[in-house]
């Protein structure tokens, strides 16, 4: 059973079975007209024999009853009627054992009629008396008619059919076997080689010697091998680059860790220096403190970005109005006397499918960036968090009336270490926020930024709500 099941699951095995089935089907389609043709030849032979017997009798009217009976037996008929010179004549005759049940005219039959008569003949198991009408051969008259039994005809048809079926079975098996071997050689073997190469490559994808070398003679397989080679080459190069970046990232993490410790110590000394009454020190100390604080923040952001990837979001139904109000309230605590206000606009009771903690981090980062940009440039205004929905997604927008972002910043806005949206930023906040939104299956985009303000939009696709 397992061997049979294994054969059915292989390409060559299924091809062998299908080939056998299709060849047998073709042979069956040939079998029906072949049997009909055999029946026609059988009946025409009986008419020819009957005509020869009748001509012998016409040549010698003194033939006795015994010879006449022998002529009828040789022709395998009961009576022979020959029509010559517009005269219908019973040439040979004998006793008919039963009434005539059917008459078949073979003078101008159609293929459909012959096939139908042959099928009816095979299905009729009774030995009946039939009349057969045909044209005499070699212009031996206008018409010849014989009566005969249908039993021997049906037996001959069955014997012929069985021989045809046996021959068809042999042809099917031989054809299927040859096609099986051809498929094994031309298709299955090359495919197995490709699969083997893929398995070998999967064991050590960084090993360039395991990349496939195209060698198939079939065009389609050669194209597949070329595509696989290109893919494996790119993947191997990407893995090597990833390994180098991992080593580089480890070194950067160590440097950032040590540098953070050094800067933290320096910050302690600077804090002590801030108490000095020296006018020069009092003027330079705040700038030095700000520089050291930004350096420490950069080191901490780099270390955070280099740690393990963010866990996948834990989806739940969250009240988006409560979430954005919580974000706004947290950021309002950091507002000074700068003329910046944070507003919210969200329908009460709207449920959004998201991870509350990750979405809080994304919104906090967007609001904080807007607030800091407006504070740094002493640009009073407002920040608005709003939510809307449609049939496909929820749309959360963070818009401000700040000074806008420079073109250079917008070009690499979501790329890490390319500069942030605020002065002195590391550029990691928006990169991490974009990754978190993508983890939700959504998209974070910059809708626009000009002298009238900046607007970001978070698009979260709808899906089956998960009960939290």
Secondary structure, DSSP 8 states (H G I E B T S, - for coil): -HHHHHHHTSHHHHHHHHHHHHHHHHHHHHHHHHHHHHHHHHHHHHHHHHHHHHHHHHH-TT--HHHHHHHHHHHT-SEEEEEETTEEEEEE----SS-EEEEEE-SS--HHHHHHHHHHHHH--S--EEEEEE--GGG--SEEEEEEESHHHHHHHHHHHHHHHHHHHHHHHHHHHHHHHHHIIIIIHHHHHHHHHHHHHHH-TT-GGGS-----SSHHHHHHHHHHHHHHHHHHHHHHHHHHHHHHHHHHHHHHHHHHHHHHHHHHHHHHHTT---HHHHHHHHHHHHHHHHHHHHHHHHHHHHSS-------EEEEHHHHHHHHHHHHHTT--SSSEEEEEE--TT-EEEE-HHHHHHHHHHHHHHHHHHHHHTT--EEEEEEEEE-SSEEEEEEEE-S----HHHHHTTTSTTS--SSTT--SHHHHHHHHHHHHTT-EEEEEEEETTEEEEEEEEE-------
